[in-house]
Amino acid sequence: MFNPADIQKGMTARDRDGENLGLIVSVDEMGFFIEKGSYFPRDHRVAFSDVSDIDRDDVYLREDLASLPGVRPDVLEARGEAARHAVLHHDATGALGVIPGDLDR
């Protein structure tokens, strides 16, 4: 188990497989931001609940790269992967939901 207070600006964020996602550029009471860069088109917010562990200067997230929302699609294409997170859409009533088959892409 980790203590959210141990997450600091300048630490390296990694996906569950150890892929370097970038540096943590700010931390607040809700979570932290990973810097804009190769994987994210803008600084990317991460909730503390999305963290699985901390090892020295590395913060490990629960998901792998393809499962993280906000990852640039061109990066996943170049790696031969497809996004594995559900994309939510508004239906005619305004409710949010997953389009049937959306997770099968």
N, CA, C and O of each residue as an XYZ file, in Angstrom:
420
protein
N       0.847     -1.178      0.000
C       0.000      0.000      0.000
C       0.893      1.242      0.000
O       1.983      1.240      0.573
N       0.420      2.284     -0.642
C       1.205      3.503     -0.724
C       0.475      4.631     -0.009
O      -0.728      4.558      0.244
N       1.219      5.656      0.303
C       0.655      6.844      0.927
C       0.617      7.948     -0.141
O       1.669      8.327     -0.655
N      -0.577      8.476     -0.488
C      -0.650      9.527     -1.503
C       0.249     10.724     -1.203
O       0.693     11.405     -2.127
N       0.520     10.987      0.058
C       1.391     12.114      0.426
C       2.824     11.901     -0.050
O       3.600     12.855     -0.109
N       3.189     10.658     -0.390
C       4.535     10.359     -0.873
C       4.719     10.697     -2.353
O       5.848     10.703     -2.842
N       3.635     10.976     -3.070
C       3.722     11.321     -4.488
C       4.088     12.797     -4.597
O       3.385     13.664     -4.078
N       5.195     13.068     -5.275
C       5.735     14.418     -5.348
C       6.003     14.835     -6.794
O       6.206     13.992     -7.668
N       6.000     16.133     -7.028
C       6.383     16.698     -8.309
C       7.796     16.218     -8.654
O       8.673     16.182     -7.790
N       8.010     15.852     -9.919
C       9.322     15.397    -10.366
C       9.484     13.885    -10.389
O      10.453     13.378    -10.955
N       8.546     13.152     -9.780
C       8.601     11.692     -9.833
C       8.209     11.232    -11.238
O       7.577     11.981    -11.982
N       8.578     10.016    -11.598
C       8.242      9.448    -12.898
C       6.980      8.615    -12.779
O       6.883      7.743    -11.915
N       6.005      8.884    -13.652
C       4.787      8.072    -13.711
C       5.016      6.937    -14.696
O       5.552      7.153    -15.784
N       4.618      5.738    -14.324
C       4.782      4.558    -15.173
C       3.469      3.796    -15.241
O       2.684      3.809    -14.293
N       3.234      3.128    -16.372
C       2.045      2.287    -16.448
C       2.327      0.991    -15.684
O       3.412      0.827    -15.126
N       1.368      0.080    -15.657
C       1.550     -1.142    -14.852
C       2.686     -2.024    -15.351
O       3.207     -2.854    -14.607
N       3.073     -1.837    -16.633
C       4.161     -2.634    -17.208
C       5.514     -1.949    -17.090
O       6.520     -2.480    -17.560
N       5.551     -0.767    -16.461
C       6.812     -0.060    -16.267
C       7.144      0.961    -17.334
O       8.196      1.597    -17.269
N       6.259      1.135    -18.331
C       6.479      2.118    -19.392
C       6.519      3.525    -18.796
O       5.624      3.904    -18.041
N       7.550      4.296    -19.131
C       7.703      5.659    -18.630
C       6.697      6.557    -19.341
O       6.795      6.769    -20.549
N       5.724      7.089    -18.589
C       4.681      7.944    -19.149
C       5.038      9.415    -19.090
O       4.438     10.222    -19.800
N       5.993      9.779    -18.265
C       6.405     11.167    -18.120
C       6.542     11.558    -16.663
O       6.299     10.759    -15.758
N       6.933     12.794    -16.457
C       7.133     13.304    -15.103
C       5.837     13.846    -14.519
O       4.967     14.334    -15.241
N       5.729     13.752    -13.220
C       4.620     14.369    -12.507
C       4.947     15.847    -12.367
O       5.982     16.212    -11.809
N       4.053     16.703    -12.880
C       4.329     18.143    -12.892
C       3.601     18.898    -11.788
O       3.975     20.026    -11.467
N       2.571     18.297    -11.202
C       1.901     18.926    -10.060
C       1.076     17.890     -9.320
O       0.648     16.882     -9.883
N       0.866     18.171     -8.033
C       0.108     17.278     -7.156
C      -0.862     18.146     -6.371
O      -0.499     19.225     -5.900
N      -2.099     17.673     -6.230
C      -3.068     18.363     -5.380
C      -3.819     17.330     -4.537
O      -3.444     16.158     -4.512
N      -4.865     17.759     -3.857
C      -5.566     16.851     -2.943
C      -6.343     15.751     -3.665
O      -6.721     14.762     -3.037
N      -6.591     15.898     -4.970
C      -7.357     14.914     -5.736
C      -6.479     13.926     -6.508
O      -6.938     12.844     -6.873
N      -5.233     14.288     -6.756
C      -4.358     13.438     -7.549
C      -3.180     14.235     -8.070
O      -2.643     15.099     -7.377
N      -2.779     13.934     -9.312
C      -1.613     14.600     -9.881
C      -1.740     14.682    -11.392
O      -2.627     14.072    -11.988
N      -0.834     15.449    -12.008
C      -0.790     15.589    -13.457
C       0.518     15.038    -13.987
O       1.590     15.306    -13.444
N       0.412     14.247    -15.080
C       1.579     13.783    -15.830
C       1.789     14.791    -16.954
O       0.831     15.226    -17.592
N       3.043     15.158    -17.194
C       3.355     16.170    -18.186
C       2.880     15.819    -19.593
O       2.827     14.651    -19.979
N       2.540     16.850    -20.337
C       2.259     16.727    -21.762
C       3.525     16.192    -22.418
O       4.629     16.601    -22.058
N       3.377     15.284    -23.374
C       4.561     14.751    -24.022
C       4.229     13.710    -25.062
O       3.250     13.846    -25.794
N       5.033     12.676    -25.131
C       4.899     11.643    -26.151
C       3.555     10.930    -26.105
O       3.011     10.569    -27.148
N       3.014     10.723    -24.906
C       1.802      9.938    -24.775
C       0.533     10.769    -24.623
O      -0.542     10.344    -25.048
N       0.649     11.937    -24.025
C      -0.525     12.755    -23.741
C      -0.425     14.098    -24.453
O       0.615     14.753    -24.382
N      -1.503     14.527    -25.149
C      -1.468     15.794    -25.875
C      -1.510     17.023    -24.965
O      -1.228     18.135    -25.412
N      -1.861     16.826    -23.698
C      -1.853     17.902    -22.695
C      -1.571     17.248    -21.348
O      -1.647     16.026    -21.221
N      -1.247     18.051    -20.351
C      -1.027     17.479    -19.019
C      -2.224     16.604    -18.664
O      -3.374     16.997    -18.863
N      -1.943     15.418    -18.138
C      -2.971     14.401    -17.923
C      -3.219     14.175    -16.432
O      -2.300     13.823    -15.693
N      -4.466     14.378    -15.993
C      -4.824     14.186    -14.584
C      -4.961     12.697    -14.254
O      -5.533     11.923    -15.022
N      -4.428     12.324    -13.106
C      -4.527     10.958    -12.598
C      -5.003     11.035    -11.150
O      -4.462     11.804    -10.355
N      -5.999     10.251    -10.813
C      -6.493     10.188     -9.437
C      -5.601      9.259     -8.620
O      -5.015      8.317     -9.154
N      -5.505      9.528     -7.337
C      -4.711      8.650     -6.466
C      -5.228      7.215     -6.514
O      -4.449      6.277     -6.343
N      -6.520      7.031     -6.743
C      -7.097      5.685     -6.796
C      -6.605      4.885     -8.004
O      -6.763      3.665     -8.037
N      -6.010      5.559     -9.001
C      -5.469      4.889    -10.184
C      -4.028      4.418     -9.988
O      -3.439      3.832    -10.895
N      -3.465      4.670     -8.818
C      -2.080      4.293     -8.518
C      -2.072      2.932     -7.816
O      -2.863      2.685     -6.906
N      -1.172      2.064     -8.250
C      -1.050      0.762     -7.595
C       0.091      0.718     -6.593
O       0.001      0.020     -5.583
N       1.184      1.469     -6.863
C       2.335      1.392     -5.969
C       3.308      2.540     -6.254
O       3.246      3.191     -7.297
N       4.193      2.760     -5.307
C       5.296      3.709     -5.454
C       6.575      2.951     -5.140
O       6.646      2.212     -4.158
N       7.588      3.140     -5.983
C       8.892      2.525     -5.756
C       9.949      3.606     -5.943
O      10.280      3.970     -7.071
N      10.470      4.110     -4.849
C      11.424      5.221     -4.846
C      10.857      6.428     -5.580
O       9.944      7.078     -5.071
N      11.381      6.745     -6.780
C      10.937      7.911     -7.544
C       9.949      7.555     -8.649
O       9.672      8.381     -9.518
N       9.417      6.345     -8.626
C       8.487      5.893     -9.657
C       7.105      5.655     -9.065
O       6.963      5.046     -8.004
N       6.080      6.151     -9.775
C       4.692      5.940     -9.392
C       4.079      5.019    -10.440
O       4.053      5.367    -11.621
N       3.588      3.856    -10.035
C       3.025      2.869    -10.952
C       1.504      2.942    -10.956
O       0.859      2.909     -9.908
N       0.944      3.044    -12.166
C      -0.507      3.075    -12.311
C      -1.059      1.661    -12.442
O      -0.322      0.725    -12.749
N      -2.349      1.513    -12.208
C      -3.008      0.196    -12.262
C      -3.178     -0.332    -13.690
O      -3.264     -1.544    -13.891
N      -3.228      0.559    -14.677
C      -3.527      0.173    -16.056
C      -2.283      0.181    -16.934
O      -1.286      0.834    -16.626
N      -2.369     -0.573    -18.055
C      -1.306     -0.496    -19.049
C      -1.584      0.689    -19.977
O      -2.657      1.288    -19.907
N      -0.650      1.024    -20.824
C      -0.730      2.209    -21.673
C      -2.011      2.242    -22.497
O      -2.685      3.271    -22.542
N      -2.357      1.137    -23.149
C      -3.524      1.114    -24.032
C      -4.842      1.261    -23.270
O      -5.864      1.592    -23.871
N      -4.833      1.025    -21.981
C      -6.050      1.136    -21.181
C      -6.229      2.514    -20.556
O      -7.279      2.803    -19.982
N      -5.224      3.357    -20.663
C      -5.302      4.690    -20.070
C      -6.081      5.630    -20.980
O      -5.791      5.712    -22.174
N      -7.059      6.337    -20.439
C      -7.753      7.328    -21.254
C      -6.819      8.507    -21.539
O      -5.961      8.841    -20.721
N      -6.990      9.120    -22.685
C      -6.215     10.313    -23.003
C      -4.918     10.068    -23.745
O      -4.261     11.024    -24.158
N      -4.524      8.802    -23.929
C      -3.289      8.514    -24.665
C      -3.517      8.830    -26.140
O      -4.551      8.478    -26.707
N      -2.548      9.491    -26.748
C      -2.667      9.866    -28.158
C      -2.866      8.621    -29.020
O      -2.077      7.681    -28.926
N      -3.912      8.595    -29.864
C      -4.193      7.424    -30.710
C      -3.049      7.073    -31.652
O      -2.822      5.895    -31.929
N      -2.316      8.083    -32.155
C      -1.219      7.807    -33.075
C      -0.102      7.019    -32.394
O       0.596      6.240    -33.043
N       0.065      7.220    -31.091
C       1.081      6.480    -30.342
C       0.696      5.005    -30.285
O       1.532      4.129    -30.507
N      -0.575      4.736    -29.988
C      -1.035      3.345    -29.917
C      -0.980      2.685    -31.288
O      -0.600      1.519    -31.396
N      -1.353      3.415    -32.334
C      -1.277      2.868    -33.690
C       0.150      2.486    -34.045
O       0.384      1.413    -34.601
N       1.098      3.345    -33.732
C       2.503      3.083    -34.036
C       3.010      1.843    -33.300
O       3.915      1.157    -33.774
N       2.429      1.569    -32.157
C       2.816      0.391    -31.376
C       2.023     -0.840    -31.775
O       2.259     -1.928    -31.249
N       1.081     -0.681    -32.701
C       0.244     -1.799    -33.127
C      -0.806     -2.162    -32.097
O      -1.242     -3.311    -32.031
N      -1.217     -1.189    -31.290
C      -2.215     -1.428    -30.251
C      -3.436     -0.569    -30.516
O      -3.381      0.412    -31.258
N      -4.514     -0.949    -29.908
C      -5.735     -0.144    -29.956
C      -6.104      0.210    -28.528
O      -5.804     -0.536    -27.595
N      -6.749      1.338    -28.363
C      -7.201      1.740    -27.027
C      -8.148      0.676    -26.484
O      -9.019      0.186    -27.202
N      -7.972      0.321    -25.210
C      -8.812     -0.708    -24.598
C      -9.746     -0.140    -23.547
O     -10.335     -0.891    -22.770
N      -9.888      1.165    -23.514
C     -10.823      1.737    -22.559
C     -12.122      2.067    -23.288
O     -12.123      2.332    -24.490
N     -13.207      2.046    -22.555
C     -14.510      2.346    -23.135
C     -14.635      3.839    -23.384
O     -14.255      4.659    -22.549
N     -15.166      4.169    -24.531
C     -15.456      5.554    -24.841
C     -16.932      5.766    -24.558
O     -17.781      5.061    -25.102
N     -17.237      6.734    -23.710
C     -18.625      6.997    -23.367
C     -19.242      7.972    -24.355
O     -18.591      8.909    -24.816
N     -20.502      7.735    -24.670
C     -21.240      8.582    -25.592
C     -22.577      8.945    -24.974
O     -23.127      8.182    -24.181
N     -23.102     10.109    -25.336
C     -24.437     10.504    -24.892
C     -25.457      9.886    -25.832
O     -25.304      9.961    -27.051
N     -26.515      9.265    -25.267
C     -27.590      8.760    -26.114
C     -28.637      9.854    -26.319
O     -28.433     10.993    -25.899
N     -29.732      9.524    -26.949
C     -30.764     10.508    -27.281
C     -31.366     11.173    -26.042
O     -31.871     12.293    -26.125
N     -31.317     10.499    -24.908
C     -31.876     11.076    -23.684
C     -30.860     11.930    -22.941
O     -31.209     12.613    -21.977
N     -29.611     11.898    -23.379
C     -28.558     12.648    -22.711
C     -27.771     11.819    -21.720
O     -26.807     12.301    -21.125
N     -28.181     10.558    -21.537
C     -27.476      9.669    -20.602
C     -26.155      9.197    -21.219
O     -26.031      9.077    -22.438
N     -25.186      8.936    -20.362
C     -23.898      8.405    -20.833
C     -23.956      6.888    -20.869
O     -24.569      6.253    -20.011
N     -23.311      6.322    -21.874
C     -23.240      4.871    -21.960
C     -22.184      4.458    -22.959
O     -21.659      5.284    -23.706
N     -21.874      3.165    -22.968
C     -20.929      2.594    -23.912
C     -21.717      2.067    -25.094
O     -22.725      1.383    -24.913
N     -21.275      2.373    -26.291
C     -21.927      1.848    -27.471
C     -21.663      0.342    -27.517
O     -20.516     -0.078    -27.364
N     -22.713     -0.494    -27.728
C     -22.502     -1.940    -27.791
C     -21.415     -2.291    -28.791
O     -21.414     -1.794    -29.917
N     -20.493     -3.143    -28.380
C     -19.390     -3.550    -29.249
C     -18.201     -2.603    -29.176
O     -17.160     -2.893    -29.766
N     -18.317     -1.475    -28.469
C     -17.242     -0.496    -28.421
C     -15.981     -1.064    -27.780
O     -14.870     -0.684    -28.148
N     -16.149     -1.968    -26.827
C     -14.981     -2.556    -26.161
C     -14.352     -3.664    -26.990
O     -13.262     -4.134    -26.664
N     -15.021     -4.090    -28.059
C     -14.511     -5.178    -28.881
C     -13.556     -4.698    -29.958
O     -12.997     -5.509    -30.696
N     -13.359     -3.360    -30.062
C     -12.482     -2.836    -31.106
C     -11.067     -3.256    -30.885
O     -10.188     -2.903    -31.671
